[in-house]
Amino acid sequence: AKASAPPTASRPPRSTAVAAPRQRQQRARKGEWAGVDLVDQTEVDDDVVGGDAAVDDAAGGTPATPLTEEERRARLRASLGAPSPAAAANSGAPSITGEGGEPFYQPPPGARGVEYTPLEQQVLRLQREHPGVLLLVEVGYKYQFFGKDAAVASECLGIAAYVKGNFLSASVPTHRLEVHCKRLVEAGHKVGVVRQDDTAALKAASDKKSGPFSRQLSAIYTAATLAAQAALGASEGELARKPAGGFYGGRFRGRFSGGGGGGSSGGTNGSGPTPAEQYASADAAAPADADAAGTEAAGADADAHGNKSSDLSSFLLVVATGQDKSVGVVAIECSTGEVSYGSADSRRARAEVEGRVIALAPREVVLVGDPDAVVDAVIKAHAASGSVRVERETTASVAGASAAAAVADRYCEAEGGRDVAGGLASLANADDARGSLDQMLEDVMRLPEVVLTALAAGLKYLAQFKLAGVTLASRPRPYAEDGEMRLSANALRQLEVLTNSGDGTERGSLVRLLDRTLTAAGGRMLRRWITRPLARARPVIGRHEAVECLAESLRASGIERPQEAGDGAPAGGTNGDGANDAGILARTMRSTLRGLPDVERALMRVVHQTATPRELVGTLRTMLTAVRRMRECAKSEDALARSQLLRGLVAAASDATVETAAAAMLAEVNEAAATAGDKLEIFSEQTARARFPELAQRRDEVSAAEAELENLLPELRRVANRPSIKYRSLSQGSSKTEYLVEVPVSHKVPSAWLKVNTTKQFARYHPPEVIAGIKRLACARERRVAAANLAWAQFVRAAGTHYAPMAGTARALAELDALLSLATVAEAEGFVRPHVPA
């Protein structure tokens, strides 16, 4: 090995600590010195300063001495050219720590000598208007955190926090919004997404072209509401927010920064078949043995702790405490619309609240009033067990007459058509026992006052998420209805109904033993049956009859016996047409349920008008396929004749009304465009002119602008003396620059032509008239995007009017899945039907 030259005082050798990677040095120089208390200080100090004082040792030849924390920070500031805290305070520059030694987030309100940029002024306004919300602010093609939000995001997401302007800042790219937002929500934060209202081309053509983009809070997300809200991926106006003209879409940077106009507008551009397509194309006769089916059902959706993901609820639990310490409990499943309630006096308050907490595992809790110390301890213990949000609400605005008025206003808004779903008045048929909304409101007003207070608080809380209409999708029901048992928290815990008494997971619990469901909705239904068992003989006998029929069908179909290799048909045999095959019922149900998406939650997103094109069209295709498959179950007449419950569920699952409605709506859309999330092409020209005239008009404007640009070519050829000139488009990543005029480098062109790009052989220009045409085209395209979004919103609103029959079909499929799960366990374990006296 070569001997290294002796060190000199002028240039000491670089130690491994000093020779940090270029990327880390650049990150530090960009400003992480100001957020040193919020990022990995050891990494920054060791990389940039040299934690072992190797430089001093090499330069002076003295033994290395450990550096104190203050010395390390001083070295870090000096190496980055950062001022000391005293100098920073005198100059008004942000320091590492603020007053009192706390980390710096942003200047305190009313700080002297601080000038805010227009963007920072918007941030301050949004922070004042939405306290307690962690804000992601759209800035170009990234989302930024400001102030203390940046510190929280840095710790939770593992991203760098740095000082930018007057704020501590952190950012994530636009295409990763969904991932990072979900991580923040799962950590228990309330996250707000602030989007730009303006679009680049329209802003550039308006009087506000020199001002900042306007920004407003578009949505708030929490763990309980995330599944019911709008998709976090691309925003509705994603296409409009990109410079649609390519080079002149609102700003010029001397590089290709535009987005083409042929992209999608919102939705998810996923590759590969959708779950609905996979489900529709699945083999209708795909038998599987019991062990494989049980493993798939119980293990495929299980998390690292052995808990099935289908059981992870989206419950919001509202606990109201009256003046006499009685409690009213309202549980709202935001993703499915299920609403249940209960009440108890002061003596049974703890049992009521603890039972609901264990059975429902709520993701969020809202406490109204001053709860008893014991009740408060139960909620705190649940919150400490996971990332559960707990918010408190005073009773002043949601108690007594105020609560009744708030609930009445909410239900009356639906009658006036001002609800999020518009057609929620038609949902009265979803449940025969509910009747009209008037009758539903009368029933709600008869609830105990403390329950009404909890319901009003829940509606008020959900209003900020635009989800208050969730309570109108189904009638509020008692948690344990007449004929159902109410298991106490002690019974659920000691009997290991939901979790074991060892590590607290589902392994070894009753629900894990019985859950062989094939769908998420079926898993939720089975869990509901287990935690609220039937208490009357007649319903128990009816359920036993259904399970016995399905178990016999499973036995006859041969699904429970492993097949020999190469067999093309299941053991047990079919007679060809299958008309009299006793196993056709089980085989058809399994093929229908296997791979079925969670249509129950998808339908609720339709009600809230948050469904993307991919989701809605996939849900319609899934419902259509499921209804047609379930019709095959009617061929097993003998089995259905023995169980009235099965006959009713099969009839509801094969409702012809659902088939007609789904087929009619699918006929109006381009399924390929919907799968790609392309709202611009989702409706045919005929449908657009018949139902959405504004969309048709905007499409014509785009066509006219494109034709105008094409008509410029003859004149451009004459001026350039190049008869072969054609427009060229260049793409770089997701950006695209259109309508380039390409000529050889040596060819002379008018001086007014703007050179955009050159290569060794060609130069590409934008003539002035082309630039003007591109700007007009960009504005036309953005108006088309707005019209497409409006047309899609109207289509989703119309689809919401079919919620009632589709929800009935979805619920019937969930109950059939739960029954089939019990039959699978009974047949595999050799269980027998117990005798229950009528």
C-alpha positions in Angstrom: 0.0 0.0 0.0 1.1 3.5 -0.7 2.3 5.5 2.3 0.2 8.6 2.8 2.0 11.9 2.8 2.6 13.5 6.3 -0.1 15.8 7.3 0.4 19.5 7.0 -1.1 22.3 9.0 -2.5 23.9 5.8 -4.4 20.9 4.6 -5.2 18.1 7.2 -6.3 14.7 5.9 -10.0 14.2 5.8 -11.3 11.8 8.4 -14.1 9.4 7.7 -16.3 11.6 9.9 -15.6 14.8 7.9 -15.8 13.1 4.5 -19.5 12.9 4.6 -21.6 12.0 1.5 -22.3 14.9 -0.7 -26.0 14.5 -0.3 -25.9 14.8 3.4 -23.6 17.9 3.2 -26.0 19.5 0.8 -29.0 18.7 3.0 -27.2 20.3 6.0 -26.2 23.4 4.0 -29.8 23.9 2.8 -30.7 24.8 6.3 -31.0 21.8 8.6 -28.8 23.8 11.0 -31.9 25.6 12.1 -33.8 22.5 12.7 -31.0 20.6 14.5 -33.2 19.9 17.5 -35.7 18.2 15.2 -33.6 16.0 13.0 -30.9 13.4 13.6 -28.3 15.6 15.2 -25.7 12.9 15.6 -25.8 12.2 11.9 -25.4 15.8 10.9 -22.8 16.6 13.5 -20.6 13.6 12.7 -20.9 14.0 9.0 -20.2 17.8 8.8 -18.3 18.7 11.9 -16.5 15.5 12.9 -17.7 14.3 16.3 -14.3 12.9 17.3 -12.5 16.2 16.7 -10.3 14.4 14.1 -9.6 17.7 12.3 -8.2 19.4 15.4 -6.1 16.3 16.1 -4.7 16.2 12.6 -4.1 19.9 12.3 -2.5 20.6 15.6 -1.2 17.2 16.5 -2.9 17.4 19.9 -4.8 14.5 21.4 -8.4 14.4 20.4 -10.7 15.7 23.2 -14.5 15.1 23.3 -16.5 18.1 22.4 -19.3 19.4 24.5 -22.8 19.8 23.1 -22.4 23.6 22.9 -19.0 23.2 21.1 -20.5 20.7 18.7 -23.3 23.1 17.8 -20.9 26.0 17.4 -18.7 24.0 15.1 -21.8 23.0 13.1 -22.9 26.6 12.8 -19.4 27.7 11.7 -19.1 24.9 9.1 -22.4 25.9 7.6 -21.9 29.6 7.8 -24.8 30.0 10.2 -25.0 32.8 12.7 -24.8 32.3 16.4 -28.0 32.5 18.5 -27.1 36.0 19.7 -26.2 37.2 16.2 -29.3 35.6 14.7 -31.4 37.3 17.4 -29.8 40.7 16.6 -30.2 40.3 12.8 -33.7 38.9 13.0 -32.7 35.6 11.3 -34.2 32.4 12.7 -32.1 30.6 15.3 -31.8 27.0 16.2 -33.8 27.5 19.4 -36.4 30.1 20.3 -37.0 31.8 23.6 -36.6 29.5 26.5 -34.4 27.1 24.6 -37.3 25.5 22.8 -36.9 24.4 19.1 -37.7 27.0 16.5 -40.9 26.5 14.5 -41.9 29.9 13.3 -41.8 33.5 14.5 -44.2 34.2 17.4 -47.3 36.2 16.5 -46.7 39.9 16.1 -42.9 39.5 15.9 -41.2 42.7 15.0 -39.1 43.1 11.8 -40.6 39.9 10.3 -41.9 40.2 6.7 -44.1 37.4 5.5 -44.3 36.3 1.8 -47.9 35.9 0.3 -47.6 32.1 0.8 -46.6 32.5 4.4 -49.5 34.8 5.0 -51.8 32.2 3.6 -50.3 29.6 5.9 -50.8 31.8 8.9 -54.4 32.3 8.0 -55.0 28.6 7.5 -53.4 27.9 10.9 -55.6 30.4 12.6 -58.8 29.0 10.9 -58.0 25.3 11.6 -56.3 24.9 15.0 -55.3 21.4 15.9 -55.1 20.3 12.3 -51.8 19.2 10.8 -51.8 20.9 7.4 -50.3 19.7 4.1 -50.2 22.7 1.8 -50.0 22.2 -1.9 -47.1 24.2 -3.4 -46.4 23.3 -7.0 -45.8 19.6 -7.2 -45.2 18.9 -3.6 -47.0 19.3 -0.3 -45.3 21.3 2.5 -45.6 21.4 6.2 -45.0 24.7 8.0 -44.0 25.5 11.6 -44.7 22.9 14.3 -46.5 20.7 11.7 -43.1 20.3 10.0 -41.6 19.1 13.3 -44.4 16.6 13.8 -44.1 15.3 10.2 -40.3 15.1 10.5 -40.6 12.8 13.5 -43.5 10.7 12.3 -42.5 10.3 8.6 -38.7 10.4 9.0 -38.2 13.3 6.6 -35.9 16.3 6.9 -37.1 19.5 8.5 -35.3 22.7 7.6 -35.8 26.5 7.9 -37.2 28.1 4.8 -38.1 31.7 5.0 -39.7 32.4 8.4 -40.9 28.8 9.0 -39.5 25.5 9.8 -40.5 23.4 6.7 -40.7 19.9 5.4 -42.2 18.5 2.2 -43.4 15.4 0.5 -43.9 14.9 -3.3 -47.5 15.1 -4.6 -47.6 11.5 -5.9 -46.7 10.3 -2.3 -49.5 12.2 -0.6 -51.7 9.2 0.0 -48.9 7.2 1.6 -47.7 9.9 4.0 -51.2 11.1 4.9 -52.2 7.6 5.9 -49.1 7.2 8.0 -49.9 10.5 9.8 -53.6 9.4 10.3 -52.6 6.0 11.6 -50.3 7.8 14.1 -53.4 9.5 15.5 -53.2 12.9 13.8 -55.9 15.0 12.3 -54.6 15.9 8.8 -55.8 18.6 6.6 -55.0 18.8 2.8 -54.8 22.3 1.4 -55.1 22.4 -2.4 -54.5 25.2 -4.9 -57.8 26.6 -6.1 -56.4 28.3 -9.2 -55.1 26.6 -12.3 -51.9 27.7 -14.0 -53.3 28.7 -17.4 -56.5 30.3 -16.2 -54.5 32.3 -13.6 -52.0 33.5 -16.1 -54.9 34.7 -18.3 -56.6 36.5 -15.4 -56.1 39.8 -13.5 -54.4 37.8 -10.7 -51.5 36.5 -12.8 -49.0 38.3 -10.6 -50.5 37.2 -7.3 -50.1 33.9 -5.4 -52.2 30.9 -6.0 -55.3 30.9 -3.8 -55.4 27.9 -1.4 -58.2 26.5 0.7 -58.6 23.5 3.0 -60.2 20.8 0.7 -60.5 17.9 3.2 -59.7 16.8 6.7 -58.7 13.2 7.4 -58.7 11.1 10.6 -58.5 7.3 11.2 -62.3 7.0 11.6 -63.1 9.0 8.5 -60.3 8.1 6.0 -62.1 5.2 4.4 -65.3 7.3 3.7 -63.6 10.3 2.2 -62.3 11.4 -1.2 -59.2 9.5 -2.6 -55.9 11.0 -1.5 -54.1 10.3 -4.7 -54.6 12.7 -7.5 -56.9 15.7 -6.9 -60.0 16.3 -9.0 -58.2 19.0 -11.0 -54.9 17.2 -11.3 -54.7 17.8 -15.1 -55.8 21.4 -14.7 -53.1 22.1 -12.1 -50.4 21.1 -14.5 -49.4 23.6 -17.2 -51.7 22.1 -19.8 -50.0 23.9 -22.7 -46.7 22.5 -21.8 -44.2 25.4 -22.0 -46.6 28.3 -21.4 -49.0 26.9 -18.8 -48.4 29.7 -16.4 -44.6 29.9 -15.8 -41.5 29.7 -17.9 -38.4 27.9 -16.5 -36.4 27.3 -19.6 -37.0 23.6 -19.4 -39.8 21.1 -20.2 -42.1 21.5 -17.2 -45.6 21.2 -18.7 -48.1 18.5 -18.5 -49.8 17.3 -21.6 -53.5 17.6 -22.0 -54.2 14.0 -22.7 -53.6 12.9 -19.2 -56.1 11.8 -16.6 -58.0 14.1 -14.3 -58.0 12.6 -10.8 -58.5 9.0 -9.9 -55.9 6.3 -9.7 -54.0 5.3 -12.8 -53.1 1.9 -11.5 -51.7 -0.7 -13.8 -53.1 -4.2 -14.1 -56.7 -5.3 -13.7 -58.9 -3.8 -11.0 -60.3 -5.9 -8.2 -63.7 -5.7 -10.0 -62.1 -7.0 -13.2 -60.4 -9.8 -11.4 -63.6 -10.7 -9.7 -65.7 -10.6 -12.9 -63.2 -12.7 -14.8 -62.7 -15.3 -12.0 -63.6 -18.9 -12.8 -67.2 -19.4 -11.6 -66.4 -23.0 -10.6 -63.1 -22.8 -8.7 -63.4 -25.3 -5.8 -60.9 -25.4 -3.0 -60.4 -27.7 0.0 -61.4 -26.7 3.4 -57.9 -26.2 4.8 -56.9 -24.0 1.9 -60.0 -22.0 2.1 -59.8 -21.6 5.8 -56.1 -20.5 5.6 -56.9 -18.0 2.9 -59.8 -16.5 4.7 -58.2 -16.4 8.1 -54.7 -15.6 7.2 -54.7 -13.6 4.0 -55.9 -10.4 5.6 -54.2 -10.9 9.0 -51.7 -8.3 10.2 -48.5 -8.9 12.0 -50.4 -9.5 15.3 -52.7 -12.1 13.8 -55.7 -9.7 13.5 -57.7 -9.6 10.3 -57.6 -6.3 8.5 -61.3 -6.7 7.6 -62.0 -6.3 11.3 -60.2 -3.0 11.6 -63.1 -0.7 12.1 -63.8 2.9 11.2 -66.0 3.5 14.3 -66.4 6.9 15.8 -67.6 6.6 19.4 -69.3 9.6 21.0 -69.8 9.4 24.8 -72.1 12.1 26.3 -72.3 12.6 30.1 -75.4 14.1 31.6 -75.6 16.2 34.7 -76.6 13.2 36.7 -73.6 11.3 35.3 -75.7 9.1 33.1 -74.1 8.4 29.7 -75.3 8.2 26.2 -73.2 6.3 23.7 -73.5 6.7 19.9 -71.2 4.6 17.6 -71.0 5.7 14.0 -69.2 3.4 11.4 -68.3 6.2 9.0 -67.3 3.8 6.1 -70.6 1.8 6.1 -73.2 4.1 7.6 -74.0 1.9 10.6 -75.2 3.9 13.6 -76.0 2.3 17.0 -76.7 3.8 20.4 -77.1 2.9 24.0 -77.5 4.6 27.4 -77.0 3.8 31.0 -77.4 5.5 34.4 -74.4 6.5 36.6 -74.1 3.0 38.2 -73.8 1.2 34.8 -71.9 4.0 33.0 -68.6 2.2 33.1 -70.0 -1.2 31.9 -71.8 0.5 29.0 -68.8 2.4 27.8 -66.2 -0.3 28.4 -68.4 -2.9 26.6 -68.7 -0.7 23.5 -65.0 0.1 23.5 -64.0 -3.6 23.6 -66.6 -4.8 21.1 -66.2 -2.0 18.5 -62.5 -0.9 18.9 -63.3 2.7 17.9 -60.6 4.6 16.1 -61.7 8.0 17.5 -63.6 9.0 20.7 -65.5 12.3 21.3 -66.2 13.0 24.9 -69.1 15.4 25.6 -69.5 17.0 29.0 -67.7 16.1 32.1 -67.3 12.3 32.2 -67.1 10.4 35.4 -63.5 9.6 36.5 -64.0 5.9 35.9 -65.4 6.4 32.4 -62.6 8.8 31.6 -60.1 6.2 32.8 -61.6 3.6 30.4 -61.2 6.0 27.5 -57.7 6.9 28.4 -56.7 3.2 28.7 -58.2 2.5 25.2 -56.4 5.5 23.8 -53.1 4.4 25.3 -53.4 1.0 23.7 -53.1 2.4 20.2 -53.2 5.5 18.1 -56.7 6.5 19.1 -57.8 10.2 18.9 -59.7 11.6 21.8 -61.5 14.9 21.5 -63.6 16.8 24.0 -66.7 18.8 23.4 -68.6 21.0 25.7 -72.3 20.5 26.2 -73.3 24.1 25.6 -74.0 23.8 21.9 -75.1 20.1 21.8 -77.3 19.7 24.8 -81.0 19.9 25.4 -83.0 22.0 22.9 -79.8 22.8 21.0 -79.1 19.1 20.4 -82.7 18.5 19.2 -82.5 21.5 16.9 -79.2 20.4 15.5 -80.4 16.9 14.7 -83.7 18.1 13.3 -81.8 20.6 11.0 -79.6 17.8 9.7 -82.5 15.5 8.8 -84.5 18.4 7.3 -81.6 19.3 5.0 -81.8 15.9 3.4 -85.5 16.5 2.6 -84.6 19.8 0.9 -82.0 18.1 -1.3 -79.1 20.0 0.2 -77.3 16.9 1.5 -74.1 15.6 0.2 -75.8 12.8 -1.6 -78.7 15.0 -2.9 -81.0 12.0 -3.3 -80.9 10.7 0.2 -84.6 11.1 0.5 -84.9 8.0 -1.7 -82.8 6.0 0.8 -86.0 5.5 2.9 -86.6 2.2 1.2 -83.2 0.9 2.3 -84.9 -0.4 5.5 -88.6 -1.3 5.5 -88.7 -0.6 9.2 -87.5 2.9 8.8 -90.2 4.5 6.6 -89.8 8.0 5.4 -87.3 10.5 6.7 -90.1 12.2 8.6 -90.8 9.0 10.5 -87.1 8.5 10.9 -86.7 11.9 12.5 -89.7 11.2 14.8 -88.0 8.0 16.0 -84.7 9.9 16.6 -86.4 12.6 18.6 -87.8 9.9 20.9 -84.3 8.9 22.0 -83.2 9.7 25.5 -81.9 13.2 25.9 -78.3 12.1 26.7 -78.3 9.9 23.6 -79.6 12.9 21.5 -76.8 15.0 22.9 -74.2 12.4 21.8 -75.8 12.2 18.3 -75.8 15.9 17.9 -72.1 16.0 18.9 -71.3 13.3 16.4 -73.1 15.2 13.6 -71.2 18.4 14.6 -67.9 16.5 14.6 -68.5 14.8 11.2 -69.6 18.1 9.6 -66.0 19.3 9.4 -65.3 16.1 7.2 -68.5 16.7 5.2 -69.7 13.3 6.4 -72.7 14.3 8.5 -75.0 12.6 6.0 -73.6 9.2 7.1 -76.3 9.0 9.8 -79.0 9.2 7.1 -78.0 6.0 5.3 -79.5 3.8 7.9 -81.8 4.1 10.9 -80.0 4.5 14.2 -80.5 1.2 16.1 -80.0 0.1 19.7 -76.6 -1.5 20.1 -78.3 -4.7 21.2 -81.8 -4.8 19.7 -84.8 -6.7 21.0 -83.9 -10.4 20.8 -80.1 -9.9 21.1 -77.9 -10.5 24.1 -75.7 -7.6 25.4 -72.4 -9.1 26.4 -70.5 -7.2 29.1 -66.9 -6.2 28.8 -66.0 -8.8 31.4 -67.7 -11.6 29.4 -66.0 -10.5 26.2 -62.6 -10.4 28.0 -62.9 -13.6 30.1 -64.4 -15.7 27.4 -61.8 -14.6 24.9 -64.5 -13.7 22.4 -62.4 -11.2 20.4 -58.9 -11.4 21.8 -56.9 -13.8 23.9 -56.0 -13.1 27.4 -52.3 -13.6 26.8 -50.9 -11.1 24.2 -54.2 -9.5 23.4 -54.3 -10.6 19.7 -57.0 -12.6 17.9 -55.0 -15.9 18.0 -56.9 -18.4 20.0 -60.1 -16.3 20.3 -63.6 -17.3 19.4 -63.8 -14.9 16.5 -60.5 -16.3 15.0 -61.9 -19.9 15.3 -65.2 -19.1 13.6 -64.0 -16.6 11.0 -63.7 -18.3 7.6 -65.3 -15.5 5.8 -64.3 -14.6 2.2 -65.2 -10.9 2.2 -64.5 -7.9 4.5 -68.2 -7.2 4.9 -68.8 -10.9 5.9 -66.1 -10.6 8.5 -67.7 -7.5 10.0 -71.1 -9.3 10.0 -69.8 -12.4 11.7 -68.1 -10.2 14.3 -71.4 -8.4 14.9 -73.2 -11.8 15.4 -70.6 -13.0 17.8 -70.6 -9.9 20.0 -74.4 -9.7 20.0 -75.7 -13.3 20.0 -79.4 -14.1 19.4 -81.5 -14.5 22.5 -84.7 -16.0 21.1 -85.3 -19.5 20.0 -87.0 -18.8 16.6 -84.2 -16.7 15.1 -81.6 -19.2 16.5 -83.4 -22.1 14.9 -83.6 -20.2 11.6 -79.9 -19.6 11.6 -79.2 -23.2 12.5 -81.3 -24.4 9.6 -79.4 -22.2 7.2 -76.0 -23.4 8.5 -77.1 -27.1 8.3 -78.2 -26.7 4.7 -74.9 -25.1 3.7 -72.9 -27.7 5.6 -74.7 -30.5 3.7 -74.1 -28.6 0.4 -70.5 -28.3 1.2 -70.3 -32.0 1.9 -72.1 -32.9 -1.3 -70.0 -30.5 -3.4 -66.7 -32.1 -2.3 -65.1 -28.8 -1.5 -64.1 -30.1 1.9 -62.1 -33.0 0.5 -58.8 -32.3 -1.2 -58.8 -33.0 -4.9 -56.5 -35.5 -6.7 -53.9 -33.9 -8.9 -55.2 -33.3 -12.4 -58.9 -33.5 -11.5 -60.9 -31.0 -13.5 -64.1 -31.2 -11.4 -64.5 -31.3 -7.6 -65.0 -34.6 -5.8 -68.6 -35.4 -5.2 -69.4 -35.0 -8.9 -71.9 -33.1 -10.8 -74.4 -34.6 -13.3 -73.5 -32.3 -16.1 -76.2 -29.7 -16.1 -76.0 -29.4 -12.3 -79.7 -28.8 -11.9 -80.2 -31.4 -9.2 -76.7 -31.3 -7.8 -76.9 -30.8 -4.0 -73.6 -29.1 -3.9 -74.4 -26.3 -6.4 -75.5 -24.0 -3.6 -72.2 -24.0 -1.7 -70.1 -24.0 -4.9 -72.0 -21.0 -6.4 -71.8 -19.1 -3.1 -68.1 -19.7 -2.7 -67.3 -18.6 -6.3 -69.5 -15.5 -5.9 -68.0 -14.4 -2.6 -64.3 -15.3 -3.3 -62.5 -12.1 -4.3 -65.6 -9.9 -3.8 -64.4 -6.3 -3.1 -65.8 -4.4 -0.1 -68.9 -3.1 -1.9 -70.5 -2.1 1.4 -67.9 0.6 2.0 -67.7 1.5 -1.7 -71.4 2.2 -1.8 -71.1 4.5 1.2 -68.4 6.4 -0.7 -70.9 6.8 -3.6 -73.4 8.3 -1.1 -70.7 10.8 0.0 -69.8 11.5 -3.6 -66.2 10.7 -2.8 -66.0 7.6 -5.1 -63.5 7.8 -7.9 -64.4 6.6 -11.5 -62.4 3.5 -10.9 -64.2 2.7 -7.7 -67.7 3.5 -8.9 -67.5 1.6 -12.2 -65.8 -1.3 -10.4 -68.5 -1.4 -7.8 -71.2 -1.4 -10.5 -69.5 -4.2 -12.4 -69.0 -6.2 -9.2 -72.7 -5.9 -8.2 -73.8 -6.9 -11.7 -71.5 -10.0 -11.7 -72.5 -11.0 -8.2 -76.3 -10.7 -8.8 -76.0 -12.8 -12.0 -74.0 -15.5 -10.2 -76.3 -15.7 -7.2 -79.1 -16.5 -9.6 -77.5 -19.9 -10.0 -78.2 -20.6 -6.4 -81.9 -20.8 -7.1 -81.3 -24.0 -9.0 -80.7 -25.7 -5.6 -84.4 -25.7 -4.8 -84.3 -28.6 -2.3 -81.7 -26.9 0.0 -83.5 -23.5 -0.2 -86.8 -25.1 0.6 -85.6 -26.2 4.0 -84.4 -22.8 5.1 -86.6 -19.7 4.9 -83.6 -17.5 5.9 -81.5 -18.8 3.0 -84.4 -18.2 0.5 -84.7 -14.6 1.6 -81.0 -13.9 1.5 -80.6 -15.5 -2.0 -83.5 -13.5 -3.3 -82.1 -10.2 -1.9 -78.6 -11.1 -3.3 -80.0 -11.7 -6.8 -82.3 -8.6 -6.9 -83.2 -7.8 -10.5 -83.6 -4.1 -9.6 -79.8 -4.0 -8.9 -79.0 -5.7 -12.1 -81.1 -3.3 -14.1 -79.7 -0.2 -12.4 -76.0 -1.3 -12.6 -76.3 -2.3 -16.3 -78.0 1.0 -17.2 -75.2 3.1 -15.5 -72.4 1.0 -17.0 -73.9 1.6 -20.5 -73.4 5.3 -20.1 -69.6 5.2 -19.3 -66.4 4.1 -21.0 -65.2 1.5 -18.5 -61.6 1.6 -19.9 -61.4 5.4 -19.3 -63.0 5.0 -15.8 -60.4 2.3 -14.9 -57.7 4.7 -15.9 -59.3 7.5 -13.9 -59.7 9.6 -17.0 -62.8 11.8 -16.4 -62.2 13.6 -19.7 -63.2 10.6 -21.8 -65.4 8.7 -19.4 -68.6 9.8 -21.1 -69.2 9.2 -24.8 -70.0 12.1 -27.1 -73.6 11.0 -27.3 -74.0 10.8 -23.5 -72.2 14.1 -23.0 -74.5 16.0 -25.4 -77.6 14.4 -23.9 -76.8 14.7 -20.2 -73.9 17.0 -19.8 -74.1 19.9 -22.3 -71.5 22.0 -20.7 -68.9 19.2 -21.0 -69.8 18.8 -24.7 -69.4 22.6 -25.2 -65.9 22.6 -23.5 -64.9 19.6 -25.7 -65.8 21.6 -28.8 -63.8 24.6 -27.5 -60.7 22.4 -27.2 -61.2 21.0 -30.6 -61.5 24.5 -32.0 -58.3 25.6 -30.3 -56.5 22.6 -31.6 -57.8 23.2 -35.1 -56.7 26.8 -34.9 -53.1 25.7 -34.2 -53.2 23.3 -37.1 -54.4 26.0 -39.4 -51.2 28.0 -38.6 -49.0 25.4 -40.3 -49.3 26.7 -43.9 -48.2 30.2 -42.9 -45.4 28.9 -40.8 -44.1 26.8 -43.7 -44.2 29.8 -46.0 -42.4 32.1 -43.5 -39.7 29.4 -42.7 -39.5 28.3 -46.3 -39.8 24.7 -45.2 -42.8 22.9 -46.8 -42.2 19.8 -44.7 -42.7 21.5 -41.3 -44.9 19.6 -38.9 -45.5 20.1 -35.2 -43.4 18.0 -32.8 -44.0 17.1 -29.2 -41.3 16.3 -26.7 -41.9 14.4 -23.4 -39.6 14.3 -20.4 -40.9 12.1 -17.6 -44.5 13.3 -17.0 -44.0 16.7 -18.6 -44.7 17.4 -22.3 -44.1 20.3 -24.6 -46.3 20.5 -27.6 -46.5 22.3 -31.0 -42.8 22.7 -31.5 -41.6 23.8 -34.9 -38.4 21.9 -35.8 -35.9 23.1 -38.3 -32.2 22.3 -39.0 -29.8 24.2 -36.7 -28.3 26.1 -39.7 -31.7 27.2 -41.0 -32.6 30.8 -40.4 -36.0 31.7 -38.8 -37.6 35.0 -37.9 -36.1 36.6 -34.9 -39.5 36.7 -33.1 -39.5 32.9 -32.9 -38.6 31.7 -29.4 -36.0 28.9 -29.3 -37.1 26.2 -26.9 -34.7 23.4 -27.4 -31.7 22.5 -29.6 -29.8 19.3 -30.5 -26.8 18.8 -32.7 -29.0 18.6 -35.8 -32.2 20.5 -35.0 -33.5 23.6 -33.3 -37.1 23.8 -32.0 -39.0 27.0 -31.8 -42.3 28.4 -30.7 -43.5 31.2 -33.0 -45.5 34.1 -31.4 -48.8 33.0 -32.9 -48.2 29.5 -31.7 -47.5 30.7 -28.2 -50.8 32.6 -28.2 -52.6 29.5 -29.5 -51.1 27.3 -26.9 -52.3 29.7 -24.2 -55.8 29.6 -25.6 -55.7 25.8 -25.8 -54.4 25.6 -22.2 -57.4 27.7 -21.0 -59.8 25.6 -23.0 -58.4 22.4 -21.6 -58.7 23.5 -18.1 -62.3 24.6 -18.6 -62.9 21.1 -20.0 -61.4 19.6 -16.9 -63.7 21.6 -14.7 -66.7 20.6 -16.8 -65.6 16.9 -16.6 -65.4 17.1 -12.8 -68.8 18.7 -12.6 -70.3 16.0 -15.0 -68.7 13.3 -12.9 -70.1 14.7 -9.7 -73.6 14.8 -11.2 -73.2 11.2 -12.3 -72.1 10.0 -8.9 -75.0 11.9 -7.3 -77.5 10.1 -9.6 -75.8 6.8 -8.7 -76.5 7.5 -5.1 -80.2 7.3 -5.6 -79.7 3.5 -6.2 -78.1 3.1 -2.9 -81.1 1.4 -1.2 -81.4 -1.8 -3.3 -77.7 -2.1 -3.8 -77.1 -1.8 0.0 -79.7 -4.5 0.5 -77.9 -6.8 -1.9 -74.5 -6.0 -0.2 -75.9 -6.8 3.2 -77.4 -10.1 2.0 -74.0 -11.1 0.5 -72.4 -10.3 3.8 -74.9 -12.5 5.8 -74.5 -15.3 3.3 -70.7 -15.1 3.8 -71.1 -15.2 7.6 -73.4 -18.3 7.3 -71.1 -20.0 5.0 -68.2 -19.4 7.4 -70.1 -21.1 10.2 -71.0 -24.0 7.9 -67.4 -24.4 6.9 -66.2 -24.6 10.5 -69.1 -27.0 11.4 -68.3 -29.4 8.5 -64.6 -29.3 8.9 -64.7 -29.8 12.7 -67.5 -32.4 12.6 -69.9 -30.2 14.7 -73.5 -31.2 15.0 -76.6 -29.1 15.2 -77.8 -28.5 18.7 -81.4 -29.1 19.6 -83.2 -25.8 20.6 -86.8 -26.1 21.8 -89.1 -23.8 19.9 
